[in-house]
Amino acid sequence: MRLRLTVLPVLAAASAAAVLAPGRRADAVTGTSGDLATGGIARADISRDAGDMDTITVTLETGETIGLSWNATFAANATFTDPTGAEVPFTLESQRMGKITDVVVAASGVYTFSIASADGSQGLYKLKVLPKWAKTLSFEGTAQTTFDVPMPAASMLRGVVIAAAGSSEPAILSFTSPTGSELLVAPIVGEGATVKMPPISCPDAGVYHLTVRANGGTGAYSVALKRRSSPLPKTQIDLRNGIDPISFANDGVEDYFNARCVSCHDWARTYVGVRAYSRQSLEKMKTGSMPRGGPRADAATLTLLSQWISSGYGK
């Protein structure tokens, strides 16, 4: 499967209007964008404003293996597209979360994650894009074959070729850079059934080309390679710019406390009382100890109360 992802450098890559210190509120802004450079984590929010859609890019290299996951506190419409605009599918665990697991990137480029509310609700979300380079590669071949070997910048590659039973004299004939430069001083010919490739420096990111041959019998062989590279830097961006205030009287907070809480708590009858006990109540709702006798508060209610608190206890 071919993937292309694009990520920008840490924090500085997010759009100017979007980057805020964690916990700071601002008026909701429509259409925030950010960049994760070579991978990392983005925290952001979607407001109830019509058309509010966030886009986050991440850049991947051919041969990387990626893991991607997102989760939201609201029902979301999310897509992940490659540099051509084609959609890359991910596994949806619900309308609030999705993931891609261990997919190898087939072509370098910029990928875009887009997210918006599916039903007019609002809330927070987190996106993780965590690429990595597998340490080992393996191939099977016959006669003379050239293999594509994707490598990160400033990396090293070494390996071994082992001839199959009935074959002999395996040889590494060539190893060339993405620009076609030969990196072997001379072909490496083995003795018996094995030939080793010493560590070779790969200064540039891209697809290198390894040409191998075996003689005799079927001419079959296996190739085992080991990459060595530095860990990829991780970017963290904070795109939270505020969600729309929730109204106690008009958005269902008052209705819920009147229906489910006033039978046990006099404070639940008034705005002032609910505000004073809202955080304590929310924690008890999450554990199921409130409301007494059930039913438990559903996810939509927990989200509503959490957003009412975080957006300033609107009346």
Secondary structure, 3 states (H helix, E strand, C coil): CCCCCEECCCCCCCCCCCCCCCCCCCCCCCCCEEECCCCEEEEEEECCCCCCEEEEEEEECCCCEEEEEEEECCCEEEEEECCCCCECCCEEEECCEEEEEEEECCCCEEEEEEEEECCCCCEEEEEEEEEECCCEEEEEEECEEEEEEEECCCEEEEEEEEECCCCEEEEEEEEECCCCCECCCCCEECECCEEEEEEEEECCCEEEEEEEEEECCCCEEEEEEEEECCCCCCEEEECCCCCCCCECCCCCHHHHHHHHCCCCCHHHHCHHHHHHHHHHHHHHHHHCCCCCCCCCCCHHHHHHHHHHHHCCCEC
